């Protein structure tokens, strides 16, 4: 029972759960926004989510609080936040539907490939650098779209294209990682988290 509590109640995992809890808060604020201060508040909620994402990883590594659950919760919170954000924004900016399509394809592949590898007793050691860069670019650009709801359609289109390029690069890197399966994987029982 102690291990179960340690697994779930570690500070990094609680922060990931907090990020998941922020998703409906953001959705509610954004979809009901009527003035600039509402959009700033929605962006602030996203900024808090991003900040806790940075903090939970640092705490997990520094204090050796890496858990298997954390390796699932952290990316789950990232992806759920990104997906919710893109879907909300696509209501106002339909061009983001292309980004949603690429996002769903990329994440579906990673989910299926990850599940197959888990059955074999292996998983990625952690997020790939290209994935981390893609996540950072995505959050910055999407928070910008939330904060500045008066951006022109051409500016939104450029932002969407940039996001799609970084996402495609990350997707290609994950494809290579899953099919080559060299040093980027390890056995599950060899992990700390």
PAZAPA-4460 file (N, C-alpha, C; in steps of 0.05 Angstrom, whole numbers, plus 32768, in hexadecimal, padded with zeros to 4 digits):
% residues 193
    n_x    n_y    n_z   ca_x   ca_y   ca_z    c_x    c_y    c_z   seq   type   mol
   8011   7FE8   8000   8000   8000   8000   8011   8019   8000     1      X     A
   8028   8018   800E   803A   802F   800F   8044   8036   7FF3     2      X     A
   804C   8021   7FE4   8056   8026   7FC9   8040   8032   7FB7     3      X     A
   8027   8029   7FBB   8011   8034   7FAB   800E   8052   7FB1     4      X     A
   800F   8059   7FCB   800C   8075   7FD2   8024   8086   7FC7     5      X     A
   803C   807A   7FC9   8053   8088   7FBF   8051   808C   7FA1     6      X     A
   8046   8078   7F93   8043   807A   7F76   802F   8090   7F6E     7      X     A
   8019   8091   7F7C   8004   80A4   7F74   8008   80BF   7F81     8      X     A
   800F   80C0   7F9A   8010   80D9   7FA9   802B   80E7   7FA8     9      X     A
   803C   80E0   7F95   8055   80F0   7F93   804E   810C   7F88    10      X     A
   805E   811F   7F8F   8059   813B   7F87   8057   813D   7F69    11      X     A
   8069   8131   7F59   8067   8134   7F3C   804C   8129   7F31    12      X     A
   8043   8112   7F3C   802A   8106   7F33   8012   8118   7F3B    13      X     A
   8013   8123   7F53   7FFE   8135   7F5B   7FFD   814E   7F49    14      X     A
   8014   8158   7F40   8015   816E   7F2E   8009   8167   7F13    15      X     A
   800F   814E   7F09   8003   8145   7EF0   7FE5   8143   7EF2    16      X     A
   7FDB   8139   7F09   7FBE   8138   7F0E   7FB2   8154   7F0F    17      X     A
   7FC1   8166   7F1A   7FB8   8182   7F1B   7FB5   818E   7EFF    18      X     A
   7FC9   8187   7EEE   7FC7   8190   7ED2   7FAF   8185   7EC4    19      X     A
   7FA9   816C   7EC9   7F91   8160   7EBD   7F78   816E   7EC7    20      X     A
   7F78   8176   7EE1   7F61   8184   7EED   7F5D   81A0   7EE1    21      X     A
   7F73   81AC   7ED8   7F72   81C7   7ECC   7F65   81C7   7EB0    22      X     A
   7F63   81B0   7EA3   7F58   81B0   7E88   7F3B   81B9   7E87    23      X     A
   7F29   81AF   7E97   7F0E   81B9   7E96   7F0C   81D6   7E9E    24      X     A
   7F1E   81DF   7EB0   7F1E   81FB   7EB8   7F24   820D   7EA0    25      X     A
   7F39   8205   7E91   7F41   8214   7E79   7F2A   8215   7E65    26      X     A
   7F1E   81FD   7E60   7F09   81FB   7E4C   7EF1   820D   7E53    27      X     A
   7EEA   820C   7E6C   7ED3   821C   7E75   7ED9   823A   7E72    28      X     A
   7EF1   8243   7E7A   7EF8   825F   7E77   7EFA   8267   7E5A    29      X     A
   7F08   8257   7E4A   7F0C   825F   7E2E   7EF1   8260   7E1E    30      X     A
   7EE1   824B   7E21   7EC9   824A   7E11   7EB4   825F   7E1A    31      X     A
   7EB7   826A   7E32   7EA5   827F   7E3B   7EB1   829B   7E3B    32      X     A
   7ECA   829D   7E2F   7ED8   82B6   7E2F   7EC9   82CB   7E1E    33      X     A
   7EC6   82E3   7E28   7EB9   82F8   7E19   7EC9   8312   7E17    34      X     A
   7EDF   8313   7E27   7EF0   832B   7E26   7F0D   8323   7E2A    35      X     A
   7F20   8335   7E25   7F3C   832F   7E27   7F44   8322   7E42    36      X     A
   7F39   832C   7E58   7F41   8321   7E72   7F3A   8304   7E75    37      X     A
   7F24   82FB   7E68   7F1D   82DF   7E68   7F32   82CE   7E5A    38      X     A
   7F3B   82D8   7E43   7F4F   82CA   7E33   7F6A   82C9   7E42    39      X     A
   7F71   82DF   7E50   7F89   82E0   7E60   7F87   82CB   7E77    40      X     A
   7F70   82C9   7E83   7F6C   82B5   7E98   7F6F   8299   7E8E    41      X     A
   7F64   8294   7E76   7F67   8279   7E6A   7F84   8273   7E64    42      X     A
   7F92   8287   7E5A   7FAF   8284   7E55   7FBF   8280   7E6F    43      X     A
   7FB7   828E   7E84   7FC4   828B   7E9E   7FC1   826E   7EA9    44      X     A
   7FA9   8263   7EA5   7FA4   8247   7EAD   7FB7   8235   7E9E    45      X     A
   7FBA   823A   7E84   7FCC   8229   7E74   7FE9   822D   7E7C    46      X     A
   7FF1   8246   7E83   800C   824C   7E8C   8012   823D   7EA6    47      X     A
   7FFE   823C   7EB8   8002   822D   7ED1   8005   820F   7ECB    48      X     A
   7FF6   8205   7EB8   7FF9   81E9   7EB0   8015   81E4   7EA5    49      X     A
   801F   81F5   7E94   803A   81F2   7E89   804F   81F4   7E9F    50      X     A
   804B   8206   7EB1   805F   8209   7EC7   8060   81F0   7ED8    51      X     A
   8048   81E5   7EDF   8048   81CD   7EEF   8054   81B5   7EE0    52      X     A
   8052   81B6   7EC5   805E   81A1   7EB5   807C   81A2   7EB7    53      X     A
   8087   81BA   7EB7   80A4   81BE   7EBA   80AD   81B5   7ED6    54      X     A
   809E   81BD   7EEA   80A5   81B8   7F05   80A4   819A   7F0C    55      X     A
   808F   818C   7F03   808C   8170   7F0B   80A3   815F   7F01    56      X     A
   80AD   8164   7EE9   80C3   8155   7EDF   80DD   815A   7EEF    57      X     A
   80E1   8173   7EF5   80F9   817A   7F05   80F8   816E   7F21    58      X     A
   80E1   816F   7F2E   80DE   8163   7F48   80E2   8145   7F47    59      X     A
   80D6   8139   7F33   80D8   811B   7F30   80F5   8113   7F2D    60      X     A
   8105   8121   7F1D   8121   811A   7F19   8132   8121   7F31    61      X     A
   812E   8139   7F3B   8140   8142   7F51   813C   8132   7F6B    62      X     A
   8123   812C   7F71   811D   811E   7F8A   8118   8100   7F86    63      X     A
   811F   80F6   7F6F   811C   80D9   7F68   80FF   80D0   7F6D    64      X     A
   80EC   80E0   7F64   80D0   80D9   7F67   80C4   80CF   7F4C    65      X     A
   80D5   80C3   7F3C   80CD   80B9   7F22   80BD   809F   7F26    66      X     A
   80A5   809E   7F1B   8094   8086   7F1F   8089   807E   7F03    67      X     A
   8081   8064   7F02   8074   805B   7EE9   805B   806A   7EE3    68      X     A
   804B   806F   7EF8   8033   807E   7EF4   8039   809A   7EEA    69      X     A
   804E   80A6   7EF4   8057   80C1   7EEB   805E   80C2   7ECD    70      X     A
   8069   80AC   7EC4   8071   80AA   7EA7   8058   80A9   7E96    71      X     A
   8042   80A1   7EA1   8028   80A0   7E92   8019   80BA   7E96    72      X     A
   8017   80C3   7EB0   8008   80DB   7EB6   8012   80F4   7EA9    73      X     A
   802D   80F8   7EA9   8039   8111   7E9F   8032   8115   7E81    74      X     A
   8038   8101   7E70   8031   8105   7E54   8013   8106   7E4F    75      X     A
   8004   80F7   7E60   7FE7   80F8   7E5D   7FDC   8114   7E62    76      X     A
   7FE7   8121   7E77   7FDE   813C   7E7D   7FE6   814F   7E67    77      X     A
   7FFE   814B   7E5C   8008   815C   7E45   7FF5   8159   7E2E    78      X     A
   7FF0   8140   7E26   7FE1   813B   7E0D   7FC4   8143   7E11    79      X     A
   7FB8   813E   7E28   7F9C   8145   7E2D   7F99   8164   7E2C    80      X     A
   7FAD   8172   7E38   7FAC   818F   7E38   7FAF   819A   7E1C    81      X     A
   7FC3   818F   7E0D   7FC7   8198   7DF1   7FAE   8193   7DE0    82      X     A
   7FA3   817C   7DE2   7F8B   8175   7DD2   7F74   8187   7DD9    83      X     A
   7F6E   818B   7DF2   7F58   819C   7DFB   7F5C   81B9   7DF1    84      X     A
   7F75   81C2   7DF2   7F7C   81DD   7DEA   7F78   81E0   7DCC    85      X     A
   7F82   81CD   7DBC   7F7F   81CF   7D9F   7F62   81CD   7D97    86      X     A
   7F52   81BB   7DA3   7F36   81B9   7D9C   7F27   81D2   7DA2    87      X     A
   7F2C   81DE   7DBA   7F1E   81F7   7DC1   7F25   820D   7DAD    88      X     A
   7F3F   820F   7DA7   7F47   8224   7D94   7F3D   821F   7D78    89      X     A
   7F39   8206   7D70   7F30   8200   7D55   7F13   8209   7D50    90      X     A
   7F04   820E   7D66   7EE9   8218   7D63   7EEA   8234   7D57    91      X     A
   7EFE   8243   7D60   7F02   825E   7D55   7F13   825F   7D3C    92      X     A
   7F27   824D   7D3B   7F3A   824C   7D25   7F38   8230   7D17    93      X     A
   7F27   822C   7D04   7F24   8211   7CF7   7F3D   8206   7CEB    94      X     A
   7F50   8218   7CE4   7F69   820E   7CD8   7F78   81FB   7CEB    95      X     A
   7F72   81FD   7D05   7F7F   81EB   7D19   7F75   81CF   7D17    96      X     A
   7F60   81CA   7D07   7F57   81AE   7D03   7F6C   819D   7CF6    97      X     A
   7F7D   81A9   7CE6   7F94   819A   7CDA   7FA7   8192   7CF0    98      X     A
   7FAC   81A3   7D03   7FBE   819D   7D19   7FB2   8187   7D2A    99      X     A
   7F97   8188   7D2E   7F8A   8173   7D3E   7F8E   8158   7D30   100      X     A
   7F8A   8158   7D16   7F8D   813F   7D07   7FA9   8133   7D0A   101      X     A
   7FBE   8143   7D07   7FD9   813A   7D0B   7FDE   8131   7D27   102      X     A
   7FD4   8140   7D3A   7FD7   813A   7D57   7FCB   811E   7D5D   103      X     A
   7FB2   8119   7D53   7FA5   8100   7D58   7FB4   80E9   7D4B   104      X     A
   7FBE   80EC   7D33   7FCE   80D8   7D25   7FE8   80D1   7D35   105      X     A
   7FF6   80E6   7D3D   800F   80E3   7D4C   800A   80D5   7D67   106      X     A
   7FF7   80DF   7D75   7FF2   80D4   7D90   7FE7   80B8   7D8F   107      X     A
   7FD6   80B2   7D7B   7FCB   8097   7D77   7FE2   8084   7D72   108      X     A
   7FF4   808C   7D60   800B   807B   7D5B   801B   8075   7D74   109      X     A
   8021   808B   7D83   8031   8088   7D9C   8023   8076   7DB0   110      X     A
   8009   8079   7DB2   7FF9   8069   7DC5   7FFA   804B   7DBD   111      X     A
   7FF5   8046   7DA4   7FF5   802A   7D9A   8011   801E   7D9C   112      X     A
   8025   802C   7D92   8041   8022   7D93   804A   801F   7DB0   113      X     A
   8043   8032   7DC1   804A   8030   7DDE   803D   8018   7DEB   114      X     A
   8023   8013   7DE4   8015   7FFC   7DEF   8022   7FE2   7DE7   115      X     A
   802A   7FE0   7DCD   8036   7FC8   7DC3   8051   7FC3   7DD2   116      X     A
   8060   7FD8   7DD5   807A   7FD5   7DE3   8076   7FCF   7E01   117      X     A
   8062   7FDA   7E0D   805C   7FD3   7E2A   8057   7FB5   7E2C   118      X     A
   8048   7FAA   7E19   8043   7F8D   7E1A   805D   7F7D   7E18   119      X     A
   8070   7F89   7E0A   808A   7F7C   7E08   809D   7F82   7E20   120      X     A
   8093   7F93   7E32   80A2   7F99   7E4A   80B7   7FAF   7E46   121      X     A
   80B3   7FC0   7E31   80C6   7FD6   7E2D   80B6   7FF0   7E28   122      X     A
   80C3   8006   7E2D   80B8   8020   7E27   80CE   8035   7E23   123      X     A
   80C7   804B   7E17   80DA   8060   7E13   80E5   8069   7E2E   124      X     A
   80FF   8071   7E2E   810B   807B   7E47   80FF   8095   7E4F   125      X     A
   80F4   80A4   7E3D   80E8   80BE   7E43   80E1   80CB   7E28   126      X     A
   80D6   80E3   7E2B   80CE   80F2   7E13   80E7   80F9   7E02   127      X     A
   80E4   80F7   7DE8   80FA   80FF   7DD6   80FD   811D   7DD5   128      X     A
   8115   8127   7DCF   811A   8143   7DCF   8107   8152   7DBB   129      X     A
   8102   8145   7DA4   80F1   8152   7D90   80D4   8154   7D9B   130      X     A
   80CC   8141   7DAB   80B2   8141   7DB7   80B0   8158   7DCC   131      X     A
   80C5   815B   7DDB   80C5   8171   7DEF   80C5   818C   7DE1   132      X     A
   80D4   818F   7DCC   80D4   81A8   7DBD   80B9   81AE   7DB1   133      X     A
   80AD   8199   7DA5   8092   819C   7D99   807E   81A4   7DAF   134      X     A
   807F   8198   7DC6   806C   819F   7DDB   8070   81BC   7DE4   135      X     A
   8089   81C5   7DE6   808E   81E1   7DEE   8084   81F4   7DD9   136      X     A
   808A   81EF   7DC0   8081   8201   7DAA   8062   8202   7DA9   137      X     A
   8056   81EA   7DAC   8039   81E8   7DAB   802C   81F8   7DC1   138      X     A
   8036   81F5   7DDA   802A   8204   7DF0   802E   8222   7DED   139      X     A
   8046   822A   7DE5   804B   8247   7DE2   8038   8253   7DCD   140      X     A
   8037   8246   7DB6   8027   8251   7DA0   8009   8250   7DA6   141      X     A
   8000   823B   7DB3   7FE3   8239   7DB9   7FDB   824C   7DCF   142      X     A
   7FED   8250   7DE3   7FE7   8264   7DF8   7FE6   8280   7DEB   143      X     A
   7FF7   8285   7DD8   7FF6   829E   7DC9   7FDB   82A2   7DBB   144      X     A
   7FD1   828D   7DAF   7FB7   828E   7DA2   7FA0   8294   7DB6   145      X     A
   7FA3   8289   7DCE   7F8F   828E   7DE2   7F91   82AB   7DEC   146      X     A
   7FA9   82B4   7DF0   7FAD   82D0   7DFB   7FA6   82E6   7DE8   147      X     A
   7FAA   82E0   7DCE   7FA5   82F5   7DB9   7F8F   82EB   7DA7   148      X     A
   7F76   82EC   7DAF   7F60   82E2   7D9E   7F5A   82F2   7D85   149      X     A
   7F69   8308   7D81   7F64   8319   7D6A   7F79   8314   7D53   150      X     A
   7F89   82FF   7D56   7F9D   82FA   7D41   7F8F   82F5   7D26   151      X     A
   7F9D   82FE   7D11   7F92   82FA   7CF6   7F92   82DC   7CEF   152      X     A
   7F81   82D5   7CDC   7F7F   82B9   7CD3   7F9A   82B0   7CC7   153      X     A
   7FA8   82C2   7CB9   7FC1   82BB   7CAD   7FD6   82B5   7CC3   154      X     A
   7FD6   82C5   7CD8   7FE8   82C0   7CEF   7FE3   82A5   7CFC   155      X     A
   7FC9   829F   7CFF   7FC1   8285   7D0B   7FCA   826E   7CF9   156      X     A
   7FC7   8273   7CDF   7FCF   825E   7CCB   7FED   8259   7CCD   157      X     A
   7FFD   826E   7CCF   801A   826B   7CD1   8021   825C   7CEB   158      X     A
   8014   8264   7D01   8019   8256   7D1B   8012   8238   7D18   159      X     A
   7FFC   8232   7D0B   7FF3   8217   7D07   8008   8207   7CF7   160      X     A
   8012   8213   7CE2   8026   8206   7CD1   8040   8200   7CE1   161      X     A
   8049   8214   7CF0   8061   8210   7D01   805C   81F9   7D15   162      X     A
   8045   81F9   7D22   803F   81E4   7D35   803F   81C9   7D27   163      X     A
   8034   81C8   7D0F   8032   81AE   7D00   804E   81A5   7CF8   164      X     A
   805F   81B7   7CF1   807B   81AF   7CE9   8089   81A3   7D01   165      X     A
   8088   81B0   7D18   8095   81A5   7D30   8088   818A   7D38   166      X     A
   806E   8188   7D36   8060   816F   7D3D   8068   8159   7D2A   167      X     A
   806B   815F   7D10   8072   814B   7CFC   808F   8142   7D01   168      X     A
   80A1   8154   7D09   80BD   814C   7D0F   80BD   8139   7D27   169      X     A
   80AE   8141   7D3C   80AD   8130   7D54   80A1   8114   7D4D   170      X     A
   808C   8114   7D3C   807F   80FB   7D34   8093   80E9   7D26   171      X     A
   80A2   80F5   7D13   80B6   80E6   7D04   80CB   80DA   7D17   172      X     A
   80D4   80EA   7D2B   80E7   80E1   7D3E   80DD   80C9   7D4E   173      X     A
   80C3   80CB   7D57   80B7   80B5   7D66   80B4   809C   7D54   174      X     A
   80AD   80A0   7D3B   80AB   8089   7D28   80C6   807B   7D27   175      X     A
   80DB   808A   7D24   80F6   807E   7D22   80FD   8070   7D3C   176      X     A
   80F7   807D   7D53   80FD   8071   7D6D   80EF   8057   7D71   177      X     A
   80D5   8056   7D6A   80C6   803D   7D6E   80CE   8027   7D5B   178      X     A
   80D6   802E   7D42   80DD   8019   7D2F   80FA   8010   7D31   179      X     A
   810B   8022   7D3B   8127   801A   7D3E   812C   800C   7D59   180      X     A
   811F   8016   7D6E   8120   800A   7D88   813C   8005   7D92   181      X     A
   814D   8019   7D90   8168   8015   7D99   816A   801F   7DB6   182      X     A
   817A   8033   7DBB   8180   803C   7DD6   816A   804D   7DE4   183      X     A
   8154   8053   7DD5   8140   8064   7DE1   812B   8055   7DF1   184      X     A
   812E   803A   7DF2   811C   8029   7E02   812A   801B   7E18   185      X     A
   811B   8014   7E2C   8126   8004   7E42   8110   7FF2   7E4D   186      X     A
   8119   7FDD   7E5A   8105   7FCA   7E66   80F7   7FD8   7E7D   187      X     A
   80DD   7FD3   7E80   80CD   7FE0   7E95   80D8   7FDB   7EB0   188      X     A
   80E2   7FC3   7EB6   80EC   7FBD   7ED1   8106   7FCA   7ED7   189      X     A
   8113   7FD7   7EC4   812C   7FE5   7EC8   8127   8003   7ECE   190      X     A
   810E   800C   7ECE   8108   8028   7ED1   8106   8030   7EEE   191      X     A
   810A   804A   7EF3   8106   8055   7F0D   80E9   8060   7F10   192      X     A
   80DE   8067   7EF9   80C3   8074   7EF9   80AF   8064   7EEB   193      X     A
***
